[in-house]
Each structure stands twice: as structure tokens, then as C-alpha cells.
Amino acid sequence: MLLLVVSAIVAAAAIIVFGKQKKPNRIMQEGKLVKSETVCRDGEMFYVEKVTFKDWQSAFTAFI
């Protein structure tokens, strides 16, 4: 029984570690990340992030 619990904990930890490694680093460090995806247009790959801000002033200063 103890072996089953330990193996379940190890499996869960491995899933968490490998799941975090697949994500690319965020471009926009400010704001709340809503969605990120890789898009292919005309044979070129683009990384796109959708980020929300609390107001337009914080969005404006984040881009400058």
C-alpha cells in the first residue's frame, strides 16, 4: 500500500515538472495571461499571447 502511495506521488510530481517545461517563457511579464499559442502563417511560426490588464493605462505603460 505504501509503495502505491509513493509511486502515485512520484508520478504526480513528474507530470507537474514536465508540464511546466513545455510552456515557452512569457513575453509580457505584466498583466494576466489569458491564452498563449503558436500560430503558423505562410510557413512562418509565431508565438502569440493574449494578456489582459486592469485598465488602459497599465496596458500602455507595459508596452513602452
C-alpha positions as CSV (number, residue, x, y, z in Angstrom):
1,M,0.0,0.0,0.0
2,L,2.8,2.4,0.9
3,L,4.5,1.6,-2.4
4,L,1.3,2.5,-4.3
5,V,1.1,5.9,-2.5
6,V,4.8,6.7,-3.1
7,S,4.6,5.8,-6.8
8,A,1.4,8.0,-7.2
9,I,3.2,10.9,-5.6
10,V,6.3,10.4,-7.8
11,A,4.1,10.2,-10.9
12,A,2.2,13.4,-10.0
13,A,5.4,15.2,-9.4
14,A,6.8,14.1,-12.7
15,I,3.7,15.3,-14.5
16,I,3.9,18.7,-12.9
17,V,7.6,19.1,-13.7
18,F,7.3,18.0,-17.3
19,G,4.1,20.1,-17.8
20,K,5.9,23.3,-16.8
21,Q,8.9,22.6,-19.1
22,K,6.7,22.6,-22.2
23,K,5.5,26.1,-21.8
24,P,7.6,28.9,-23.5
25,N,8.7,31.9,-21.5
26,R,6.2,34.7,-21.4
27,I,6.9,37.8,-23.4
28,M,4.6,40.1,-21.5
29,Q,5.6,39.8,-17.8
30,E,2.9,42.3,-16.8
31,G,-0.9,41.6,-16.9
32,K,-2.8,38.4,-16.7
33,L,-2.1,35.7,-19.3
34,V,-5.4,34.6,-20.9
35,K,-4.1,32.5,-23.7
36,S,-0.9,31.6,-25.5
37,E,-0.5,29.7,-28.7
38,T,1.8,29.1,-31.6
39,V,0.4,30.1,-35.0
40,C,1.6,29.2,-38.4
41,R,1.1,31.8,-41.2
42,D,2.6,31.4,-44.7
43,G,5.1,28.9,-43.4
44,E,6.3,31.0,-40.5
45,M,5.7,30.2,-36.9
46,F,4.6,32.9,-34.5
47,Y,4.2,32.8,-30.7
48,V,1.1,34.8,-29.7
49,E,0.0,35.8,-26.2
50,K,-3.4,37.3,-25.2
51,V,-2.9,39.4,-22.0
52,T,-5.4,41.4,-20.0
53,F,-4.8,44.4,-17.9
54,K,-6.9,46.1,-15.2
55,D,-7.1,49.4,-17.2
56,W,-5.7,51.0,-20.4
57,Q,-3.0,53.0,-18.5
58,S,-1.3,49.9,-17.2
59,A,-1.5,48.3,-20.7
60,F,0.0,51.3,-22.2
61,T,2.9,51.5,-19.8
62,A,3.6,47.8,-20.2
63,F,4.2,48.2,-23.9
64,I,6.6,51.2,-23.5
